[in-house]
Amino acid sequence: MIDNLFTMFPGQGSQRAGMAGHLLREHPRTVGRVLAQAEEATGLALTDLCTTSPEADLAPTEIAQPAIVATSLAIYEVLREEAGFRPGAVAGHSLGEYTALIAAGVLEAGDALRLVRRRGELMAGVSRTVSGAMTALMGMAPERIEELCAAAAPLGVVEVANYNEVGQTVISGQSAAVEEVGRLALEAGAERAVPLKVSAPFHCSLMSAIEDEFAAELERTAFHAPRLPVISSVTGALVRDEAHARDLLRRQLAGPVRWVDVLTAASAYGVGGYLEVGPGRVLSGFANRTVADAPVRSTNDERRIAALLRDLRPQPVATAA
């Protein structure tokens, strides 16, 4: 049996066609219930979107966000119901923070999915009014990237959006300024500059235009005190209480994701390992490259989930003959 796992929930970009198809086949009762609940909360055909729809149908941010949360929540519920899983602490990468707050009892699943649906709609609205872009820069110190963003500011908004790991930082903003920082970074010795396939400039000040409207949605939603430690991707520190959680979700829209700080904070807890719960393996990759001497696992496919369920279940105690 394994316990005290730091449990990480992924964000946008982890979606893929059929990402919950194997889940529904192997765990129909639990996964069917979660997807039905998600459909009721969002008004979207999430069972089809998460199991049989082509990847293009998942691309719009207002679809991708609830689909990822629904799939991550379905996996979490399988682990909880079939193996009694309880994390030692939780965190989510941007969007994934909503799933983390569900796991910690801060948000009810239906409320979180409703918020995520509205979050995606508002973000999509920004993309229709701003020519935005995001680029991942590899092999350059984040402090140097911050300097390059300042140098390119005359061309428009460009800011650090994600501090993912020591060797990967994502920038976001207006297209011309983002492109210029990518060019400057390569000239200054960055290993790579990879434009991301996103529909909006997430986690930069361009998103501040939707903060007030989303804050009103948050105020209408019930929040509760965390029942287990939640490390916020906004601050890299613990979520203190329900009011703090609500404020962090507002600040998250235009603020950077501080994932390096999240992993550093988690390591201070002496966790027994790191577990990514959701589609994809991006966060487990960050953990593998950031945290030394700790097991890292994911739930990217049925084989990994089955192995994890075996290891999570209490082992029978041997008795003397």
Residue frames relative to the residue before (quaternion, step in Angstrom):
aa qw qx qy qz dx dy dz
M 1.0000 0.0000 0.0000 0.0000 0.00 0.00 0.00
I 0.1588 -0.7700 0.6092 0.1039 3.58 -1.04 0.76
D 0.0014 -0.8084 0.5884 -0.0156 3.57 -1.05 0.70
N 0.7597 0.3746 -0.2951 0.4422 3.54 -1.40 -0.04
L 0.2794 0.7764 -0.5143 0.2336 3.57 0.93 0.91
F 0.3507 -0.6750 0.6048 0.2358 3.53 -1.07 0.80
T 0.1540 -0.8421 0.5165 0.0195 3.53 -0.36 1.31
M 0.1398 -0.8195 0.5558 -0.0078 3.53 -0.66 1.24
F 0.1713 -0.7895 0.5852 0.0703 3.56 -0.92 0.96
P 0.3949 -0.7691 0.4515 0.2207 3.62 -0.67 1.07
G 0.3931 -0.7139 0.5387 0.2136 3.51 -1.36 0.34
Q 0.7971 -0.3013 0.2107 0.4791 3.52 -1.31 -0.31
G 0.6449 0.4585 -0.3974 0.4648 3.53 -1.03 0.91
S 0.6454 0.5187 -0.3235 0.4580 3.58 1.22 -0.38
Q 0.4955 0.6773 -0.4293 0.3340 3.60 1.22 -0.18
R 0.0700 0.7662 -0.6380 0.0313 3.54 -1.23 0.56
A 0.6383 -0.5346 0.3863 0.3968 3.55 -1.20 0.50
G 0.8465 0.1678 -0.1321 0.4877 3.58 -0.99 0.85
M 0.3063 0.8146 -0.4685 0.1521 3.58 1.21 0.25
A 0.7550 0.3113 -0.2149 0.5356 3.62 1.15 -0.38
G 0.3739 0.7594 -0.4720 0.2465 3.58 1.22 0.14
H 0.6912 0.4611 -0.2825 0.4794 3.58 0.86 -0.94
L 0.6034 0.5643 -0.3560 0.4367 3.58 1.11 -0.64
L 0.6820 0.4854 -0.2913 0.4631 3.55 0.90 -0.92
R 0.6421 0.5162 -0.3266 0.4632 3.60 1.06 -0.67
E 0.7582 0.4128 -0.2082 0.4598 3.58 0.84 -0.99
H 0.7952 0.1561 -0.0589 0.5830 3.59 1.10 -0.67
P 0.0296 -0.8812 0.4705 0.0360 3.60 0.80 0.99
R 0.6568 0.5255 -0.3415 0.4193 3.61 0.89 -0.82
T 0.7228 0.4412 -0.2544 0.4672 3.57 0.72 -1.08
V 0.7152 0.4540 -0.2663 0.4598 3.56 0.75 -1.03
G 0.6210 0.5373 -0.3442 0.4552 3.59 1.01 -0.72
R 0.6502 0.5151 -0.3146 0.4615 3.57 0.99 -0.84
V 0.6701 0.5005 -0.3055 0.4552 3.60 0.88 -0.94
L 0.6839 0.4786 -0.2983 0.4628 3.60 0.87 -0.89
A 0.6266 0.5217 -0.3426 0.4667 3.59 1.03 -0.69
Q 0.6376 0.5139 -0.3193 0.4769 3.57 1.01 -0.81
A 0.6541 0.5156 -0.3097 0.4588 3.57 0.98 -0.84
E 0.6307 0.5255 -0.3303 0.4658 3.58 1.04 -0.73
E 0.6553 0.5139 -0.3121 0.4572 3.57 0.94 -0.86
A 0.6920 0.4942 -0.2801 0.4456 3.59 0.95 -0.87
T 0.7923 0.3514 -0.1530 0.4747 3.58 0.97 -0.84
G 0.3748 -0.7257 0.4935 0.2988 3.58 1.12 -0.55
L 0.5663 0.5819 -0.3772 0.4454 3.58 1.26 0.35
A 0.4781 -0.6539 0.5054 0.2975 3.58 -1.17 0.60
L 0.0102 -0.8791 0.4765 -0.0038 3.55 0.71 1.13
T 0.5642 0.5781 -0.4130 0.4206 3.61 1.07 -0.45
D 0.6904 0.4428 -0.2763 0.5009 3.58 0.86 -0.89
L 0.6540 0.5332 -0.3249 0.4271 3.59 0.88 -0.90
C 0.7465 0.4128 -0.2188 0.4737 3.59 0.95 -0.85
T 0.7585 0.3898 -0.2096 0.4784 3.62 1.18 -0.29
T 0.8521 0.1503 -0.0409 0.4996 3.62 0.79 -0.91
S 0.5686 0.6299 -0.3922 0.3551 3.62 1.12 -0.40
P 0.5396 -0.6087 0.4600 0.3558 3.62 -1.13 0.53
E 0.6723 -0.5289 0.3388 0.3918 3.55 -1.21 0.54
A 0.5963 0.5872 -0.3680 0.4052 3.59 1.05 -0.68
D 0.6362 0.5394 -0.3327 0.4400 3.59 1.08 -0.65
L 0.6811 0.4806 -0.2751 0.4790 3.58 1.22 -0.50
A 0.5040 0.7115 -0.3976 0.2857 3.59 1.24 -0.31
P 0.6428 0.5224 -0.3717 0.4193 3.68 0.78 -0.77
T 0.5367 -0.6715 0.4005 0.3173 3.56 -0.81 0.98
E 0.6456 0.5246 -0.3339 0.4433 3.61 1.06 -0.64
I 0.6598 0.4421 -0.2968 0.5303 3.59 1.33 -0.23
A 0.6588 0.5435 -0.3116 0.4165 3.57 0.88 -1.00
Q 0.6682 0.5372 -0.3246 0.3994 3.58 0.85 -0.91
P 0.7179 0.3987 -0.2890 0.4920 3.67 0.67 -0.86
A 0.6161 0.5522 -0.3618 0.4296 3.62 1.06 -0.63
I 0.6595 0.4963 -0.3097 0.4722 3.60 0.97 -0.79
V 0.6581 0.4954 -0.3192 0.4686 3.60 0.90 -0.86
A 0.6495 0.5185 -0.3251 0.4512 3.61 0.94 -0.84
T 0.6711 0.4882 -0.3004 0.4701 3.60 0.94 -0.85
S 0.6526 0.5057 -0.3171 0.4667 3.59 0.93 -0.87
L 0.6612 0.5032 -0.3060 0.4648 3.56 0.96 -0.86
A 0.6202 0.5394 -0.3468 0.4518 3.60 1.03 -0.73
I 0.6534 0.4946 -0.3158 0.4783 3.61 0.94 -0.84
Y 0.6466 0.5259 -0.3223 0.4489 3.58 0.91 -0.90
E 0.6737 0.4941 -0.2990 0.4611 3.58 0.93 -0.87
V 0.5953 0.5395 -0.3635 0.4715 3.61 1.08 -0.61
L 0.6704 0.4880 -0.2987 0.4724 3.60 0.89 -0.90
R 0.6822 0.4951 -0.2931 0.4513 3.57 0.93 -0.88
E 0.7368 0.4364 -0.2445 0.4549 3.59 0.80 -0.99
E 0.7616 0.3941 -0.2157 0.4671 3.60 0.94 -0.78
A 0.8023 0.2154 -0.1278 0.5419 3.60 1.16 -0.35
G 0.4764 -0.6932 0.4335 0.3235 3.59 1.23 0.11
F 0.2469 0.8190 -0.4933 0.1580 3.57 1.17 0.51
R 0.0456 0.7467 -0.6628 0.0327 3.52 -1.14 0.86
P 0.3893 -0.7407 0.4916 0.2412 3.61 -0.62 1.05
G 0.5016 -0.6044 0.5137 0.3452 3.52 -1.33 0.31
A 0.7443 -0.1289 0.1078 0.6464 3.55 1.16 -0.77
V 0.2165 -0.7913 0.5624 0.1035 3.57 -1.20 0.48
A 0.0517 0.7517 -0.6574 -0.0057 3.51 -1.39 0.35
G 0.1592 -0.7783 0.5975 0.1090 3.54 -1.25 0.40
H 0.4322 -0.6841 0.5275 0.2586 3.53 -1.08 0.80
S 0.8190 -0.1536 0.0575 0.5499 3.58 -0.33 1.30
L 0.8235 0.1551 -0.0491 0.5434 3.60 -0.44 -1.22
G 0.6371 0.5708 -0.3222 0.4055 3.59 0.99 -0.82
E 0.5270 0.6365 -0.4139 0.3818 3.57 1.23 -0.32
Y 0.5849 0.5669 -0.3771 0.4408 3.59 1.14 -0.50
T 0.6585 0.4844 -0.3130 0.4835 3.60 0.95 -0.80
A 0.6188 0.5392 -0.3386 0.4601 3.57 1.05 -0.75
L 0.6714 0.4913 -0.3004 0.4664 3.60 0.96 -0.82
I 0.5843 0.5332 -0.3723 0.4855 3.61 1.14 -0.52
A 0.6726 0.5087 -0.2982 0.4470 3.58 0.85 -1.00
A 0.7164 0.4385 -0.2447 0.4843 3.59 1.08 -0.72
G 0.5355 -0.6613 0.3916 0.3501 3.59 1.26 0.04
V 0.4425 0.7006 -0.4532 0.3286 3.59 1.26 0.22
L 0.7861 0.1448 -0.0630 0.5976 3.58 1.08 -0.79
E 0.4310 -0.6290 0.5718 0.3028 3.53 -1.19 0.57
A 0.6199 -0.5880 0.3616 0.3732 3.57 -1.02 0.75
G 0.6715 0.5080 -0.3093 0.4420 3.59 0.85 -0.90
D 0.6505 0.5065 -0.3126 0.4719 3.58 1.00 -0.82
A 0.6527 0.5153 -0.3193 0.4544 3.58 0.92 -0.87
L 0.6698 0.4938 -0.3023 0.4649 3.59 0.92 -0.86
R 0.6282 0.5208 -0.3360 0.4703 3.57 1.02 -0.70
L 0.6502 0.5068 -0.3102 0.4735 3.58 0.99 -0.82
V 0.6568 0.5171 -0.3108 0.4524 3.56 0.93 -0.88
R 0.6120 0.5433 -0.3388 0.4642 3.57 1.03 -0.77
R 0.6955 0.4573 -0.2763 0.4804 3.59 0.87 -0.95
R 0.5914 0.5671 -0.3484 0.4552 3.59 1.06 -0.73
G 0.6825 0.4879 -0.2878 0.4619 3.57 0.86 -0.94
E 0.6378 0.5264 -0.3267 0.4576 3.58 1.01 -0.81
L 0.6750 0.4893 -0.2997 0.4638 3.58 0.91 -0.89
M 0.6495 0.5068 -0.3186 0.4689 3.59 0.98 -0.79
A 0.6276 0.5249 -0.3348 0.4674 3.56 1.02 -0.75
G 0.6111 0.5549 -0.3460 0.4460 3.58 1.07 -0.66
V 0.6188 0.5302 -0.3394 0.4697 3.59 1.04 -0.74
S 0.6620 0.5283 -0.3134 0.4295 3.58 0.92 -0.89
R 0.6554 0.5119 -0.3196 0.4541 3.59 1.15 -0.51
T 0.7379 0.3988 -0.2259 0.4955 3.59 1.21 -0.33
V 0.7553 0.3020 -0.1638 0.5582 3.60 1.25 -0.37
S 0.3395 -0.7004 0.5860 0.2256 3.56 -1.03 0.81
G 0.1022 0.8432 -0.5122 0.1273 3.54 0.07 1.33
A 0.0782 -0.7826 0.6169 0.0289 3.53 -1.33 0.36
M 0.1522 -0.7491 0.6323 0.1259 3.53 -1.37 0.26
T 0.0567 -0.7931 0.6064 0.0025 3.57 -1.07 0.79
A 0.3000 -0.7291 0.5875 0.1825 3.56 -1.01 0.85
L 0.1564 -0.7824 0.5999 0.0592 3.57 -0.86 1.03
M 0.1447 -0.8099 0.5673 0.0372 3.55 -0.76 1.08
G 0.8354 0.2645 -0.1776 0.4478 3.53 -1.18 0.69
M 0.6663 0.4278 -0.3308 0.5134 3.59 1.04 0.70
A 0.5376 -0.6348 0.4524 0.3216 3.57 -1.00 0.83
P 0.5400 -0.6468 0.4226 0.3339 3.60 -0.89 0.83
E 0.6008 0.5667 -0.3674 0.4278 3.60 1.06 -0.64
R 0.6482 0.5042 -0.3096 0.4793 3.58 1.05 -0.77
I 0.6368 0.5195 -0.3274 0.4663 3.58 1.03 -0.74
E 0.6091 0.5392 -0.3484 0.4658 3.59 1.04 -0.70
E 0.6398 0.5184 -0.3207 0.4680 3.60 1.02 -0.79
L 0.6619 0.4988 -0.3084 0.4669 3.59 0.97 -0.81
C 0.6063 0.5410 -0.3530 0.4638 3.59 1.08 -0.65
A 0.6461 0.5091 -0.3169 0.4722 3.57 0.98 -0.81
A 0.6554 0.5215 -0.3137 0.4474 3.59 1.01 -0.80
A 0.7247 0.4292 -0.2364 0.4844 3.59 1.08 -0.72
A 0.3882 0.7693 -0.4504 0.2336 3.60 1.25 -0.08
P 0.5994 0.5672 -0.3920 0.4066 3.69 0.97 -0.55
L 0.6577 0.5076 -0.3129 0.4602 3.60 1.17 -0.44
G 0.7304 -0.3499 0.2397 0.5353 3.58 1.23 -0.29
V 0.7144 -0.4209 0.3350 0.4475 3.53 -1.35 -0.09
V 0.2194 0.7251 -0.6400 0.1288 3.57 -0.99 0.92
E 0.0670 0.8079 -0.5689 0.1386 3.55 -0.64 1.19
V 0.5509 -0.5580 0.4825 0.3902 3.55 -1.28 0.30
A 0.2048 -0.8004 0.5581 0.0769 3.55 -0.82 1.09
N 0.8083 0.0807 -0.0019 0.5832 3.60 0.99 -0.81
Y 0.1421 -0.7144 0.6791 0.0916 3.53 -0.96 0.99
N 0.0815 -0.8746 0.4774 0.0243 3.57 0.37 1.26
E 0.7461 -0.1685 0.1450 0.6277 3.56 0.99 -0.92
V 0.7273 -0.4437 0.2694 0.4490 3.57 -1.23 0.29
G 0.7776 0.3487 -0.1805 0.4911 3.60 0.98 -0.80
Q 0.7500 0.3222 -0.2245 0.5322 3.63 1.18 0.20
T 0.0559 0.7731 -0.6245 0.0963 3.52 -0.73 1.18
V 0.2342 -0.7795 0.5690 0.1170 3.58 -0.93 0.91
I 0.1819 -0.7674 0.6064 0.1017 3.56 -1.02 0.87
S 0.1091 -0.7926 0.5998 0.0128 3.55 -1.19 0.65
G 0.4008 0.7150 -0.5190 0.2423 3.55 -1.15 0.58
Q 0.7589 -0.3113 0.2711 0.5036 3.52 -1.21 -0.57
S 0.6429 -0.6164 0.2938 0.3471 3.53 -0.89 1.04
A 0.6825 0.4977 -0.3100 0.4363 3.60 0.78 -0.97
A 0.6771 0.4873 -0.2969 0.4647 3.58 0.95 -0.84
V 0.6341 0.5197 -0.3299 0.4680 3.59 1.01 -0.78
E 0.6511 0.5140 -0.3140 0.4618 3.58 0.95 -0.86
E 0.6517 0.5182 -0.3171 0.4542 3.58 1.00 -0.80
V 0.6510 0.4944 -0.3296 0.4723 3.61 0.93 -0.78
G 0.6152 0.5390 -0.3473 0.4587 3.60 1.02 -0.70
R 0.6634 0.4965 -0.3029 0.4707 3.56 0.95 -0.87
L 0.6663 0.5030 -0.3012 0.4608 3.58 0.90 -0.92
A 0.6415 0.5336 -0.3276 0.4431 3.57 1.00 -0.82
L 0.6559 0.4947 -0.3179 0.4733 3.60 0.93 -0.82
E 0.6412 0.5158 -0.3228 0.4675 3.58 0.99 -0.76
A 0.7165 0.4482 -0.2416 0.4768 3.58 1.09 -0.76
G 0.7079 -0.5078 0.2543 0.4200 3.61 1.24 0.18
A 0.3810 0.7051 -0.5109 0.3110 3.60 1.17 0.23
E 0.5225 -0.6584 0.4437 0.3110 3.57 -1.04 0.73
R 0.8039 -0.0772 0.0898 0.5829 3.57 0.92 -0.91
A 0.1250 -0.7281 0.6643 0.1137 3.53 -1.35 0.42
V 0.0407 -0.8358 0.5455 -0.0481 3.56 -0.35 1.30
P 0.3209 -0.7377 0.5586 0.2020 3.62 -0.50 1.13
L 0.3233 -0.7599 0.5364 0.1740 3.57 -0.93 0.92
K 0.4249 -0.6850 0.5337 0.2558 3.55 -1.14 0.71
V 0.2820 0.7422 -0.5478 0.2637 3.54 0.18 1.33
S 0.4609 -0.7121 0.4711 0.2420 3.52 -1.21 0.55
A 0.7898 0.1683 -0.0888 0.5831 3.60 1.24 -0.11
P 0.5038 -0.6405 0.4833 0.3200 3.60 -1.22 0.45
F 0.1251 -0.8439 0.5198 0.0440 3.56 0.27 1.29
H 0.8652 0.2002 -0.1201 0.4437 3.53 -1.38 0.41
C 0.6082 0.4511 -0.4305 0.4912 3.53 0.82 1.06
S 0.7269 -0.4752 0.2760 0.4118 3.58 -1.28 0.27
L 0.5094 0.6316 -0.4342 0.3913 3.62 1.19 -0.20
M 0.6522 0.5171 -0.3051 0.4627 3.58 1.18 -0.52
S 0.4881 0.6762 -0.4415 0.3311 3.60 1.20 -0.18
A 0.5383 0.6425 -0.3956 0.3754 3.60 1.21 -0.40
I 0.7419 0.3906 -0.2277 0.4951 3.61 1.13 -0.54
E 0.3991 0.7532 -0.4591 0.2503 3.60 1.25 -0.04
D 0.6883 0.4988 -0.3073 0.4278 3.59 0.79 -0.98
E 0.6710 0.4938 -0.3100 0.4580 3.57 0.91 -0.90
F 0.6781 0.4685 -0.3044 0.4775 3.57 0.96 -0.79
A 0.5873 0.5702 -0.3683 0.4409 3.59 1.08 -0.64
A 0.6273 0.5294 -0.3380 0.4605 3.58 1.05 -0.70
E 0.6237 0.5201 -0.3327 0.4795 3.60 1.07 -0.71
L 0.6504 0.5196 -0.3110 0.4585 3.56 0.98 -0.85
E 0.6515 0.5241 -0.3175 0.4474 3.59 0.98 -0.81
R 0.6782 0.4861 -0.2906 0.4683 3.57 1.12 -0.60
T 0.6526 0.5236 -0.2867 0.4667 3.58 1.33 -0.14
A 0.4377 -0.6947 0.5086 0.2592 3.58 -1.00 0.84
F 0.0824 -0.7632 0.6404 0.0252 3.55 -0.94 0.98
H 0.1855 -0.7805 0.5910 0.0842 3.58 -1.17 0.63
A 0.6203 -0.5342 0.4115 0.4007 3.57 -1.23 0.34
P 0.5331 -0.6381 0.4389 0.3406 3.63 -0.97 0.76
R 0.3153 -0.7494 0.5555 0.1744 3.56 -1.02 0.88
L 0.7610 0.0996 -0.1219 0.6294 3.57 1.29 -0.01
P 0.6672 -0.5299 0.3178 0.4160 3.63 -1.14 0.45
V 0.0795 -0.7586 0.6463 0.0231 3.55 -1.03 0.97
I 0.1685 -0.7685 0.6106 0.0905 3.57 -0.77 1.04
S 0.3410 -0.7781 0.4985 0.1728 3.56 -0.58 1.17
S 0.4122 -0.6965 0.5286 0.2561 3.56 -1.03 0.79
V 0.5538 0.5916 -0.3995 0.4286 3.61 1.26 -0.09
T 0.8124 0.2414 -0.0832 0.5242 3.56 0.96 -0.93
G 0.3494 -0.7151 0.5210 0.3084 3.59 1.09 -0.63
A 0.6555 0.4560 -0.3018 0.5209 3.58 1.25 0.41
L 0.7039 -0.4893 0.3196 0.4037 3.57 -1.31 0.26
V 0.4228 -0.6233 0.5952 0.2803 3.51 -1.27 0.62
R 0.3519 -0.7968 0.4565 0.1812 3.58 -0.52 1.18
D 0.7908 -0.1351 0.1610 0.5749 3.59 0.79 -1.01
E 0.7567 -0.4078 0.2557 0.4423 3.54 -1.32 -0.01
A 0.6450 0.5123 -0.3329 0.4590 3.61 0.98 -0.75
H 0.6332 0.5261 -0.3186 0.4699 3.55 1.04 -0.79
A 0.6388 0.5305 -0.3239 0.4533 3.60 0.96 -0.86
R 0.6514 0.5168 -0.3095 0.4613 3.57 0.94 -0.90
D 0.6745 0.4934 -0.2936 0.4640 3.60 0.91 -0.91
L 0.6450 0.5311 -0.3255 0.4427 3.59 0.97 -0.79
L 0.6471 0.5082 -0.3311 0.4618 3.60 0.99 -0.73
R 0.6140 0.5126 -0.3474 0.4894 3.60 1.12 -0.54
R 0.6970 0.4805 -0.2739 0.4564 3.58 0.83 -1.00
Q 0.5666 0.6377 -0.3653 0.3726 3.55 1.16 -0.63
L 0.5818 0.6295 -0.3752 0.3527 3.59 1.02 -0.75
A 0.8186 0.2251 -0.0846 0.5216 3.58 0.80 -1.03
G 0.6247 0.5536 -0.3387 0.4342 3.59 1.26 -0.10
P 0.5701 -0.6142 0.4190 0.3497 3.60 -1.16 0.46
V 0.4609 -0.6340 0.5473 0.2935 3.54 -1.30 0.48
R 0.1567 -0.8117 0.5603 0.0523 3.59 -0.54 1.18
W 0.0016 -0.8614 0.5074 -0.0212 3.56 0.62 1.17
V 0.5722 0.5644 -0.3885 0.4507 3.62 1.08 -0.57
D 0.6703 0.4885 -0.2947 0.4746 3.58 0.95 -0.87
V 0.6019 0.5555 -0.3570 0.4490 3.60 1.07 -0.70
L 0.6984 0.4634 -0.2803 0.4679 3.60 0.82 -0.97
T 0.6183 0.5320 -0.3430 0.4658 3.59 1.07 -0.68
A 0.6613 0.4989 -0.3054 0.4697 3.58 0.94 -0.88
A 0.6473 0.5270 -0.3268 0.4432 3.59 0.96 -0.82
S 0.6455 0.5345 -0.3310 0.4336 3.58 0.94 -0.82
A 0.6134 0.5608 -0.3477 0.4340 3.60 1.14 -0.56
Y 0.6164 0.5541 -0.3433 0.4418 3.60 1.23 -0.32
G 0.3872 -0.7208 0.4865 0.3064 3.58 1.21 -0.26
V 0.1607 0.8239 -0.5284 0.1272 3.56 1.02 0.80
G 0.5289 -0.6652 0.4430 0.2856 3.54 -1.21 0.60
G 0.7800 -0.1627 0.1075 0.5946 3.56 1.28 -0.16
Y 0.4171 -0.6888 0.5448 0.2341 3.52 -1.38 0.13
L 0.0497 -0.8086 0.5858 -0.0225 3.56 -0.86 0.99
E 0.2040 -0.7528 0.6161 0.1103 3.55 -0.84 1.04
V 0.0936 -0.7977 0.5957 0.0092 3.57 -0.69 1.16
G 0.6244 0.4851 -0.3918 0.4705 3.53 -0.36 1.30
P 0.6675 -0.4763 0.3588 0.4460 3.58 -1.25 -0.03
G 0.7622 0.3731 -0.2658 0.4575 3.56 -1.11 0.64
R 0.2948 -0.7531 0.5660 0.1597 3.53 -1.38 0.15
V 0.2649 0.8018 -0.5007 0.1903 3.57 1.19 0.47
L 0.7192 0.4518 -0.2688 0.4543 3.59 0.76 -1.00
S 0.6244 0.5085 -0.3532 0.4762 3.60 1.04 -0.64
G 0.6088 0.5376 -0.3531 0.4644 3.59 1.11 -0.57
F 0.6308 0.5145 -0.3317 0.4768 3.59 0.97 -0.83
A 0.6759 0.4987 -0.3019 0.4510 3.58 0.88 -0.93
N 0.6315 0.5422 -0.3350 0.4416 3.60 0.95 -0.83
R 0.7436 0.4111 -0.2236 0.4775 3.57 0.97 -0.84
T 0.7109 0.4619 -0.2490 0.4683 3.59 1.25 -0.30
V 0.7780 0.3241 -0.1472 0.5178 3.57 0.94 -0.93
A 0.2762 -0.7806 0.5415 0.1451 3.57 -0.69 1.07
D 0.8802 0.1304 -0.0737 0.4503 3.54 -1.26 0.64
A 0.6051 0.4916 -0.4048 0.4777 3.58 0.91 0.90
P 0.4698 -0.6755 0.4783 0.3070 3.60 -0.91 0.82
V 0.1206 -0.7767 0.6169 0.0395 3.54 -1.09 0.82
R 0.0028 -0.8114 0.5834 -0.0346 3.57 -0.79 1.01
S 0.1846 -0.7706 0.5998 0.1112 3.55 -1.30 0.40
T 0.3466 -0.7179 0.5668 0.2081 3.55 -1.36 0.16
N 0.1920 0.8568 -0.4607 0.1297 3.53 1.15 0.70
D 0.8070 0.0730 -0.0218 0.5856 3.61 1.12 -0.54
E 0.7097 -0.4851 0.3052 0.4097 3.55 -1.28 0.27
R 0.6042 0.5607 -0.3649 0.4329 3.60 1.04 -0.69
R 0.6801 0.4758 -0.2921 0.4751 3.59 0.89 -0.89
I 0.6430 0.5169 -0.3303 0.4585 3.59 0.98 -0.78
A 0.6542 0.5151 -0.3208 0.4514 3.59 0.90 -0.88
A 0.6585 0.4976 -0.3098 0.4721 3.60 0.97 -0.85
L 0.6483 0.5191 -0.3156 0.4589 3.57 1.00 -0.80
L 0.6340 0.5280 -0.3310 0.4580 3.59 0.96 -0.81
R 0.6358 0.5241 -0.3306 0.4601 3.60 0.98 -0.80
D 0.7194 0.4570 -0.2551 0.4565 3.56 0.91 -0.91
L 0.6516 0.5249 -0.3193 0.4449 3.57 1.13 -0.55
R 0.6252 0.5618 -0.3489 0.4145 3.58 1.05 -0.68
P 0.5296 -0.6211 0.4615 0.3477 3.59 -0.97 0.75
Q 0.3926 -0.7188 0.5261 0.2287 3.55 -0.98 0.88
P 0.5273 -0.6349 0.4489 0.3426 3.62 -0.97 0.72
V 0.4190 -0.7040 0.5181 0.2457 3.54 -1.01 0.85
A 0.4068 -0.7194 0.5147 0.2282 3.55 -0.79 1.07
T 0.1544 -0.7877 0.5911 0.0791 3.59 -0.97 0.83
A 0.5509 -0.6130 0.4474 0.3471 3.55 -1.15 0.62
A 0.5108 -0.6437 0.4796 0.3076 3.58 -1.08 0.76
